[in-house]
Protein backbone atom coordinates (compact mmCIF):
# COMPACT_ATOMS: atom_id res chain seq x y z
CA UNK A 1 0.00 0.00 0.00
CA UNK A 2 1.30 3.45 -0.92
CA UNK A 3 2.40 5.49 2.07
CA UNK A 4 1.12 8.97 2.81
CA UNK A 5 3.37 12.02 3.23
CA UNK A 6 3.64 11.86 7.00
CA UNK A 7 4.10 8.08 7.02
CA UNK A 8 7.44 8.52 5.25
CA UNK A 9 10.66 8.31 7.25
CA UNK A 10 13.22 11.10 7.05
CA UNK A 11 15.34 10.72 3.86
CA UNK A 12 12.91 8.13 2.46
CA UNK A 13 12.35 8.42 -1.28
CA UNK A 14 8.87 8.11 -2.75
CA UNK A 15 6.62 8.35 -5.78
CA UNK A 16 3.00 9.33 -5.11
CA UNK A 17 0.06 11.40 -6.25
CA UNK A 18 -0.41 14.64 -4.32
CA UNK A 19 -2.60 17.73 -4.42
CA UNK A 20 -0.94 21.09 -5.02
CA UNK A 21 -2.52 23.06 -2.18
CA UNK A 22 -0.52 26.22 -2.91
CA UNK A 23 1.92 27.26 -5.62
CA UNK A 24 3.62 30.61 -4.99
CA UNK A 25 6.01 31.92 -7.66
CA UNK A 26 9.06 33.59 -6.15
CA UNK A 27 12.47 34.82 -7.29
CA UNK A 28 15.70 33.15 -6.14
CA UNK A 29 18.93 35.00 -5.30
CA UNK A 30 20.20 34.23 -8.80
CA UNK A 31 17.23 36.08 -10.27
CA UNK A 32 15.51 32.97 -11.60
CA UNK A 33 11.89 32.17 -10.70
CA UNK A 34 11.03 29.16 -8.55
CA UNK A 35 7.77 27.72 -7.24
CA UNK A 36 7.24 27.37 -3.49
CA UNK A 37 4.79 24.46 -3.32
CA UNK A 38 2.63 23.17 -0.53
CA UNK A 39 1.67 19.58 -1.30
CA UNK A 40 -1.13 17.78 0.49
CA UNK A 41 -2.69 14.41 1.09
CA UNK A 42 -4.99 13.24 3.88
CA UNK A 43 -2.06 12.98 6.31
CA UNK A 44 -1.27 16.69 6.09
CA UNK A 45 0.64 19.22 4.04
CA UNK A 46 4.34 19.61 3.30
CA UNK A 47 6.34 22.28 1.50
CA UNK A 48 8.74 21.80 -1.37
CA UNK A 49 10.61 24.10 -3.78
CA UNK A 50 10.82 23.69 -7.54
CA UNK A 51 13.91 25.57 -8.69
CA UNK A 52 14.45 27.37 -12.00
CA UNK A 53 10.83 26.99 -13.07
CA UNK A 54 10.04 27.82 -16.71
CA UNK A 55 7.00 29.92 -17.68
CA UNK A 56 5.37 26.72 -18.99
CA UNK A 57 5.93 24.94 -15.67
CA UNK A 58 4.56 27.89 -13.72
CA UNK A 59 1.44 27.74 -15.85
CA UNK A 60 1.20 23.95 -15.57
CA UNK A 61 1.66 23.45 -11.84
CA UNK A 62 -1.01 25.57 -10.19
CA UNK A 63 -3.06 25.30 -7.00
CA UNK A 64 -5.77 22.67 -7.07
CA UNK A 65 -4.05 20.35 -9.56
CA UNK A 66 -2.95 16.76 -8.89
CA UNK A 67 0.64 15.75 -9.63
CA UNK A 68 2.62 12.53 -9.63
CA UNK A 69 5.64 13.49 -7.57
CA UNK A 70 8.98 11.76 -7.16
CA UNK A 71 11.10 12.99 -4.30
CA UNK A 72 12.47 12.53 -0.81
CA UNK A 73 11.20 13.61 2.59
CA UNK A 74 13.71 15.82 4.39
CA UNK A 75 13.98 18.14 7.38
CA UNK A 76 14.87 21.82 6.90
CA UNK A 77 15.04 24.27 9.80
CA UNK A 78 13.13 21.84 11.97
CA UNK A 79 10.25 21.38 9.51
CA UNK A 80 9.40 18.52 7.18
CA UNK A 81 9.80 19.28 3.49
CA UNK A 82 9.84 17.54 0.12
CA UNK A 83 12.94 17.50 -2.08
CA UNK A 84 11.53 17.27 -5.60
CA UNK A 85 13.33 15.05 -8.11
CA UNK A 86 10.55 14.78 -10.71
CA UNK A 87 6.95 15.81 -11.26
CA UNK A 88 4.16 15.61 -13.81
CA UNK A 89 0.42 16.23 -13.89
CA UNK A 90 -1.93 13.31 -13.25
CA UNK A 91 -3.17 11.69 -16.45
CA UNK A 92 -6.58 10.37 -17.48
CA UNK A 93 -7.48 7.32 -15.43
CA UNK A 94 -5.19 8.34 -12.55
CA UNK A 95 -6.33 9.94 -9.25
CA UNK A 96 -7.43 13.42 -10.25
CA UNK A 97 -10.05 14.53 -7.69
CA UNK A 98 -8.81 17.07 -5.08
CA UNK A 99 -11.21 15.70 -2.46
CA UNK A 100 -9.22 12.44 -2.41
CA UNK A 101 -6.23 14.29 -0.95
CA UNK A 102 -7.83 16.82 1.38
CA UNK A 103 -8.11 16.64 5.15
CA UNK A 104 -11.68 16.73 6.43
CA UNK A 105 -13.28 18.05 9.59
CA UNK A 106 -13.75 15.31 12.22
CA UNK A 107 -17.49 16.07 12.28
CA UNK A 108 -19.91 15.69 9.39
CA UNK A 109 -21.70 18.70 7.98
CA UNK A 110 -24.96 17.39 9.42
CA UNK A 111 -23.46 17.11 12.90
CA UNK A 112 -22.10 20.65 12.77
CA UNK A 113 -25.37 22.09 11.41
CA UNK A 114 -27.35 20.37 14.17
CA UNK A 115 -25.06 21.60 16.95
CA UNK A 116 -25.13 25.21 15.74
CA UNK A 117 -28.90 25.12 15.20
CA UNK A 118 -29.41 23.88 18.77
CA UNK A 119 -27.33 26.81 20.03
CA UNK A 120 -29.56 29.30 18.21
CA UNK A 121 -32.34 28.52 20.70
CA UNK A 122 -30.06 29.76 23.48
CA UNK A 123 -29.63 33.16 21.81
CA UNK A 124 -32.60 34.74 23.55
CA UNK A 125 -31.89 38.29 22.37
CA UNK A 126 -34.33 38.85 19.48
CA UNK A 127 -32.08 41.28 17.50
CA UNK A 128 -29.02 39.05 17.86
CA UNK A 129 -30.94 35.88 17.07
CA UNK A 130 -32.48 37.33 13.92
CA UNK A 131 -29.15 38.72 12.68
CA UNK A 132 -27.25 35.49 13.36
CA UNK A 133 -29.90 33.36 11.63
CA UNK A 134 -29.98 35.73 8.64
CA UNK A 135 -26.19 35.68 8.15
CA UNK A 136 -25.91 31.93 8.76
CA UNK A 137 -28.56 31.32 6.12
CA UNK A 138 -26.74 33.61 3.68
CA UNK A 139 -23.50 31.61 4.01
CA UNK A 140 -25.08 28.23 4.81
CA UNK A 141 -23.06 26.36 2.18
CA UNK A 142 -19.67 28.00 2.62
CA UNK A 143 -19.46 27.90 6.42
CA UNK A 144 -19.38 24.08 6.46
CA UNK A 145 -17.01 23.71 3.48
CA UNK A 146 -14.41 26.45 3.93
CA UNK A 147 -11.23 26.15 5.98
CA UNK A 148 -10.74 28.51 8.93
CA UNK A 149 -7.37 29.64 7.56
CA UNK A 150 -5.15 29.31 4.52
CA UNK A 151 -2.47 27.38 6.36
CA UNK A 152 -2.22 27.46 10.15
CA UNK A 153 -5.26 26.40 12.19
CA UNK A 154 -8.24 24.35 11.00
CA UNK A 155 -6.87 24.64 7.45
CA UNK A 156 -8.96 21.78 6.07
CA UNK A 157 -12.32 21.22 4.41
CA UNK A 158 -15.04 22.09 6.91
CA UNK A 159 -12.47 23.68 9.22
CA UNK A 160 -14.46 26.89 9.61
CA UNK A 161 -17.58 25.07 10.78
CA UNK A 162 -15.61 22.77 13.07
CA UNK A 163 -13.70 25.72 14.61
CA UNK A 164 -17.06 27.38 15.28
CA UNK A 165 -18.55 24.27 16.91
CA UNK A 166 -15.41 23.68 18.96
CA UNK A 167 -15.49 27.27 20.22
CA UNK A 168 -19.19 27.00 21.08
CA UNK A 169 -18.45 23.96 23.24
CA UNK A 170 -15.77 25.90 25.14
CA UNK A 171 -18.05 28.93 25.42
CA UNK A 172 -20.88 26.84 26.91
CA UNK A 173 -18.54 25.28 29.43
CA UNK A 174 -17.34 28.72 30.52
CA UNK A 175 -20.89 30.09 30.63
CA UNK A 176 -21.85 27.27 33.00
CA UNK A 177 -18.86 28.07 35.18
CA UNK A 178 -19.26 31.87 35.11
CA UNK A 179 -22.93 32.82 35.29
CA UNK A 180 -22.08 36.49 34.80
CA UNK A 181 -21.39 35.84 31.10
CA UNK A 182 -24.05 37.00 28.66
CA UNK A 183 -24.74 33.78 26.74
CA UNK A 184 -26.65 35.30 23.79
CA UNK A 185 -23.84 37.80 23.15
CA UNK A 186 -21.03 35.28 23.58
CA UNK A 187 -22.68 32.57 21.45
CA UNK A 188 -23.63 35.07 18.73
CA UNK A 189 -20.06 36.36 18.64
CA UNK A 190 -18.64 32.85 18.38
CA UNK A 191 -20.89 31.96 15.45
CA UNK A 192 -20.23 35.18 13.52
CA UNK A 193 -16.62 36.03 14.41
CA UNK A 194 -14.94 34.15 11.53
CA UNK A 195 -17.81 33.91 9.04
CA UNK A 196 -16.20 36.71 7.05
CA UNK A 197 -13.59 34.17 5.98
CA UNK A 198 -16.13 32.87 3.48
CA UNK A 199 -15.43 36.14 1.65
CA UNK A 200 -11.78 36.52 2.69
CA UNK A 201 -10.69 33.14 1.29
CA UNK A 202 -11.34 31.41 -2.03
CA UNK A 203 -12.34 28.02 -0.62
CA UNK A 204 -10.82 24.73 0.53
CA UNK A 205 -9.01 23.85 -2.73
CA UNK A 206 -6.02 26.04 -3.55
CA UNK A 207 -6.89 28.41 -0.72
CA UNK A 208 -5.90 31.99 -1.45
CA UNK A 209 -6.94 35.42 -0.21
CA UNK A 210 -9.49 37.27 -2.31
CA UNK A 211 -9.01 40.93 -3.24
CA UNK A 212 -11.51 41.92 -0.53
CA UNK A 213 -9.77 39.57 1.85
CA UNK A 214 -6.43 41.25 1.29
CA UNK A 215 -7.71 44.82 1.32
CA UNK A 216 -10.47 44.61 3.95
CA UNK A 217 -10.15 41.39 5.96
CA UNK A 218 -12.78 39.10 7.46
CA UNK A 219 -13.31 41.19 10.60
CA UNK A 220 -14.36 44.35 8.79
CA UNK A 221 -16.42 42.42 6.25
CA UNK A 222 -18.44 40.68 8.97
CA UNK A 223 -19.17 43.99 10.67
CA UNK A 224 -20.54 45.16 7.32
CA UNK A 225 -22.65 41.99 7.04
CA UNK A 226 -24.21 42.70 10.44
CA UNK A 227 -25.17 46.19 9.22
CA UNK A 228 -26.62 44.75 6.00
CA UNK A 229 -28.65 42.23 8.00
CA UNK A 230 -30.03 44.99 10.23
CA UNK A 231 -31.14 46.98 7.19
CA UNK A 232 -32.77 43.93 5.61
CA UNK A 233 -34.50 42.92 8.85
CA UNK A 234 -35.40 46.51 9.81
CA UNK A 235 -33.45 46.30 13.06
CA UNK A 236 -31.97 49.46 14.58
CA UNK A 237 -28.23 48.85 14.29
CA UNK A 238 -27.62 51.57 16.88
CA UNK A 239 -29.39 49.58 19.60
CA UNK A 240 -27.08 48.45 22.39
CA UNK A 241 -27.35 44.73 21.59
CA UNK A 242 -26.22 45.16 17.97
CA UNK A 243 -23.43 47.55 18.96
CA UNK A 244 -22.24 44.97 21.49
CA UNK A 245 -22.42 42.20 18.87
CA UNK A 246 -20.38 44.26 16.42
CA UNK A 247 -17.84 44.96 19.15
CA UNK A 248 -17.19 41.31 20.03
CA UNK A 249 -16.67 40.56 16.33
CA UNK A 250 -14.39 43.56 15.77
CA UNK A 251 -12.32 42.86 18.88
CA UNK A 252 -11.86 39.09 18.61
CA UNK A 253 -8.19 39.26 17.55
CA UNK A 254 -7.46 41.02 20.82
CA UNK A 255 -4.99 43.66 19.70
CA UNK A 256 -4.77 46.26 16.94
CA UNK A 257 -1.48 44.80 15.71
CA UNK A 258 -3.22 41.44 15.28
CA UNK A 259 -5.88 42.91 13.00
CA UNK A 260 -8.67 44.00 15.35
CA UNK A 261 -9.83 47.61 14.79
CA UNK A 262 -10.55 47.86 18.54
CA UNK A 263 -9.39 46.04 21.68
CA UNK A 264 -11.95 44.14 23.80
CA UNK A 265 -13.96 46.38 26.11
CA UNK A 266 -16.70 43.90 27.02
CA UNK A 267 -16.21 40.81 29.17
CA UNK A 268 -17.70 38.65 26.41
CA UNK A 269 -15.35 40.22 23.84
CA UNK A 270 -12.31 39.31 25.94
CA UNK A 271 -13.62 35.79 26.53
CA UNK A 272 -14.32 35.33 22.81
CA UNK A 273 -10.76 36.41 22.01
CA UNK A 274 -9.35 33.95 24.56
CA UNK A 275 -11.55 31.08 23.31
CA UNK A 276 -10.51 31.77 19.71
CA UNK A 277 -6.84 31.82 20.68
CA UNK A 278 -7.19 28.64 22.75
CA UNK A 279 -9.01 26.64 20.09
CA UNK A 280 -6.61 27.71 17.33
CA UNK A 281 -3.57 26.91 19.48
CA UNK A 282 -4.86 23.49 20.51
CA UNK A 283 -5.61 22.64 16.89
CA UNK A 284 -2.16 23.70 15.64
CA UNK A 285 -0.34 21.80 18.39
CA UNK A 286 -2.54 18.71 18.04
CA UNK A 287 -2.05 18.60 14.27
CA UNK A 288 1.72 18.76 14.74
CA UNK A 289 1.79 16.11 17.50
CA UNK A 290 -0.28 13.70 15.39
CA UNK A 291 2.70 13.61 13.01
CA UNK A 292 5.27 13.26 15.79
CA UNK A 293 6.78 10.07 17.23
CA UNK A 294 6.42 9.72 21.03
CA UNK A 295 9.61 10.82 22.75
CA UNK A 296 10.41 13.39 20.06
CA UNK A 297 9.67 17.06 19.40
CA UNK A 298 7.23 18.16 16.71
CA UNK A 299 8.24 20.29 13.78
CA UNK A 300 8.25 24.00 14.50
CA UNK A 301 4.82 25.64 14.41
CA UNK A 302 4.84 29.11 12.84
CA UNK A 303 1.58 30.13 14.51
CA UNK A 304 3.02 29.24 17.92
CA UNK A 305 6.07 31.52 17.68
CA UNK A 306 8.00 28.82 15.83
CA UNK A 307 8.06 26.61 18.92
CA UNK A 308 8.32 22.81 18.82
CA UNK A 309 6.27 20.68 21.20
CA UNK A 310 7.33 17.45 22.89
CA UNK A 311 5.19 14.32 22.57
CA UNK A 312 5.48 12.31 25.80
CA UNK A 313 5.95 8.54 25.74
CA UNK A 314 3.54 7.98 28.66
CA UNK A 315 -0.22 7.83 28.19
CA UNK A 316 -3.14 8.71 30.46
C-alpha positions in Angstrom: 0.0 0.0 0.0 1.3 3.5 -0.9 2.4 5.5 2.1 1.1 9.0 2.8 3.4 12.0 3.2 3.6 11.9 7.0 4.1 8.1 7.0 7.4 8.5 5.3 10.7 8.3 7.2 13.2 11.1 7.0 15.3 10.7 3.9 12.9 8.1 2.5 12.3 8.4 -1.3 8.9 8.1 -2.7 6.6 8.3 -5.8 3.0 9.3 -5.1 0.1 11.4 -6.2 -0.4 14.6 -4.3 -2.6 17.7 -4.4 -0.9 21.1 -5.0 -2.5 23.1 -2.2 -0.5 26.2 -2.9 1.9 27.3 -5.6 3.6 30.6 -5.0 6.0 31.9 -7.7 9.1 33.6 -6.2 12.5 34.8 -7.3 15.7 33.1 -6.1 18.9 35.0 -5.3 20.2 34.2 -8.8 17.2 36.1 -10.3 15.5 33.0 -11.6 11.9 32.2 -10.7 11.0 29.2 -8.5 7.8 27.7 -7.2 7.2 27.4 -3.5 4.8 24.5 -3.3 2.6 23.2 -0.5 1.7 19.6 -1.3 -1.1 17.8 0.5 -2.7 14.4 1.1 -5.0 13.2 3.9 -2.1 13.0 6.3 -1.3 16.7 6.1 0.6 19.2 4.0 4.3 19.6 3.3 6.3 22.3 1.5 8.7 21.8 -1.4 10.6 24.1 -3.8 10.8 23.7 -7.5 13.9 25.6 -8.7 14.4 27.4 -12.0 10.8 27.0 -13.1 10.0 27.8 -16.7 7.0 29.9 -17.7 5.4 26.7 -19.0 5.9 24.9 -15.7 4.6 27.9 -13.7 1.4 27.7 -15.9 1.2 24.0 -15.6 1.7 23.4 -11.8 -1.0 25.6 -10.2 -3.1 25.3 -7.0 -5.8 22.7 -7.1 -4.0 20.3 -9.6 -2.9 16.8 -8.9 0.6 15.8 -9.6 2.6 12.5 -9.6 5.6 13.5 -7.6 9.0 11.8 -7.2 11.1 13.0 -4.3 12.5 12.5 -0.8 11.2 13.6 2.6 13.7 15.8 4.4 14.0 18.1 7.4 14.9 21.8 6.9 15.0 24.3 9.8 13.1 21.8 12.0 10.3 21.4 9.5 9.4 18.5 7.2 9.8 19.3 3.5 9.8 17.5 0.1 12.9 17.5 -2.1 11.5 17.3 -5.6 13.3 15.1 -8.1 10.5 14.8 -10.7 6.9 15.8 -11.3 4.2 15.6 -13.8 0.4 16.2 -13.9 -1.9 13.3 -13.2 -3.2 11.7 -16.4 -6.6 10.4 -17.5 -7.5 7.3 -15.4 -5.2 8.3 -12.6 -6.3 9.9 -9.3 -7.4 13.4 -10.2 -10.0 14.5 -7.7 -8.8 17.1 -5.1 -11.2 15.7 -2.5 -9.2 12.4 -2.4 -6.2 14.3 -1.0 -7.8 16.8 1.4 -8.1 16.6 5.1 -11.7 16.7 6.4 -13.3 18.1 9.6 -13.8 15.3 12.2 -17.5 16.1 12.3 -19.9 15.7 9.4 -21.7 18.7 8.0 -25.0 17.4 9.4 -23.5 17.1 12.9 -22.1 20.7 12.8 -25.4 22.1 11.4 -27.4 20.4 14.2 -25.1 21.6 16.9 -25.1 25.2 15.7 -28.9 25.1 15.2 -29.4 23.9 18.8 -27.3 26.8 20.0 -29.6 29.3 18.2 -32.3 28.5 20.7 -30.1 29.8 23.5 -29.6 33.2 21.8 -32.6 34.7 23.5 -31.9 38.3 22.4 -34.3 38.9 19.5 -32.1 41.3 17.5 -29.0 39.1 17.9 -30.9 35.9 17.1 -32.5 37.3 13.9 -29.1 38.7 12.7 -27.2 35.5 13.4 -29.9 33.4 11.6 -30.0 35.7 8.6 -26.2 35.7 8.1 -25.9 31.9 8.8 -28.6 31.3 6.1 -26.7 33.6 3.7 -23.5 31.6 4.0 -25.1 28.2 4.8 -23.1 26.4 2.2 -19.7 28.0 2.6 -19.5 27.9 6.4 -19.4 24.1 6.5 -17.0 23.7 3.5 -14.4 26.5 3.9 -11.2 26.1 6.0 -10.7 28.5 8.9 -7.4 29.6 7.6 -5.2 29.3 4.5 -2.5 27.4 6.4 -2.2 27.5 10.2 -5.3 26.4 12.2 -8.2 24.4 11.0 -6.9 24.6 7.5 -9.0 21.8 6.1 -12.3 21.2 4.4 -15.0 22.1 6.9 -12.5 23.7 9.2 -14.5 26.9 9.6 -17.6 25.1 10.8 -15.6 22.8 13.1 -13.7 25.7 14.6 -17.1 27.4 15.3 -18.6 24.3 16.9 -15.4 23.7 19.0 -15.5 27.3 20.2 -19.2 27.0 21.1 -18.4 24.0 23.2 -15.8 25.9 25.1 -18.1 28.9 25.4 -20.9 26.8 26.9 -18.5 25.3 29.4 -17.3 28.7 30.5 -20.9 30.1 30.6 -21.9 27.3 33.0 -18.9 28.1 35.2 -19.3 31.9 35.1 -22.9 32.8 35.3 -22.1 36.5 34.8 -21.4 35.8 31.1 -24.1 37.0 28.7 -24.7 33.8 26.7 -26.6 35.3 23.8 -23.8 37.8 23.2 -21.0 35.3 23.6 -22.7 32.6 21.5 -23.6 35.1 18.7 -20.1 36.4 18.6 -18.6 32.9 18.4 -20.9 32.0 15.4 -20.2 35.2 13.5 -16.6 36.0 14.4 -14.9 34.2 11.5 -17.8 33.9 9.0 -16.2 36.7 7.0 -13.6 34.2 6.0 -16.1 32.9 3.5 -15.4 36.1 1.6 -11.8 36.5 2.7 -10.7 33.1 1.3 -11.3 31.4 -2.0 -12.3 28.0 -0.6 -10.8 24.7 0.5 -9.0 23.9 -2.7 -6.0 26.0 -3.5 -6.9 28.4 -0.7 -5.9 32.0 -1.5 -6.9 35.4 -0.2 -9.5 37.3 -2.3 -9.0 40.9 -3.2 -11.5 41.9 -0.5 -9.8 39.6 1.9 -6.4 41.2 1.3 -7.7 44.8 1.3 -10.5 44.6 3.9 -10.2 41.4 6.0 -12.8 39.1 7.5 -13.3 41.2 10.6 -14.4 44.4 8.8 -16.4 42.4 6.2 -18.4 40.7 9.0 -19.2 44.0 10.7 -20.5 45.2 7.3 -22.7 42.0 7.0 -24.2 42.7 10.4 -25.2 46.2 9.2 -26.6 44.8 6.0 -28.6 42.2 8.0 -30.0 45.0 10.2 -31.1 47.0 7.2 -32.8 43.9 5.6 -34.5 42.9 8.9 -35.4 46.5 9.8 -33.5 46.3 13.1 -32.0 49.5 14.6 -28.2 48.9 14.3 -27.6 51.6 16.9 -29.4 49.6 19.6 -27.1 48.4 22.4 -27.3 44.7 21.6 -26.2 45.2 18.0 -23.4 47.5 19.0 -22.2 45.0 21.5 -22.4 42.2 18.9 -20.4 44.3 16.4 -17.8 45.0 19.2 -17.2 41.3 20.0 -16.7 40.6 16.3 -14.4 43.6 15.8 -12.3 42.9 18.9 -11.9 39.1 18.6 -8.2 39.3 17.6 -7.5 41.0 20.8 -5.0 43.7 19.7 -4.8 46.3 16.9 -1.5 44.8 15.7 -3.2 41.4 15.3 -5.9 42.9 13.0 -8.7 44.0 15.3 -9.8 47.6 14.8 -10.5 47.9 18.5 -9.4 46.0 21.7 -12.0 44.1 23.8 -14.0 46.4 26.1 -16.7 43.9 27.0 -16.2 40.8 29.2 -17.7 38.7 26.4 -15.4 40.2 23.8 -12.3 39.3 25.9 -13.6 35.8 26.5 -14.3 35.3 22.8 -10.8 36.4 22.0 -9.3 33.9 24.6 -11.5 31.1 23.3 -10.5 31.8 19.7 -6.8 31.8 20.7 -7.2 28.6 22.8 -9.0 26.6 20.1 -6.6 27.7 17.3 -3.6 26.9 19.5 -4.9 23.5 20.5 -5.6 22.6 16.9 -2.2 23.7 15.6 -0.3 21.8 18.4 -2.5 18.7 18.0 -2.1 18.6 14.3 1.7 18.8 14.7 1.8 16.1 17.5 -0.3 13.7 15.4 2.7 13.6 13.0 5.3 13.3 15.8 6.8 10.1 17.2 6.4 9.7 21.0 9.6 10.8 22.7 10.4 13.4 20.1 9.7 17.1 19.4 7.2 18.2 16.7 8.2 20.3 13.8 8.3 24.0 14.5 4.8 25.6 14.4 4.8 29.1 12.8 1.6 30.1 14.5 3.0 29.2 17.9 6.1 31.5 17.7 8.0 28.8 15.8 8.1 26.6 18.9 8.3 22.8 18.8 6.3 20.7 21.2 7.3 17.4 22.9 5.2 14.3 22.6 5.5 12.3 25.8 5.9 8.5 25.7 3.5 8.0 28.7 -0.2 7.8 28.2 -3.1 8.7 30.5 
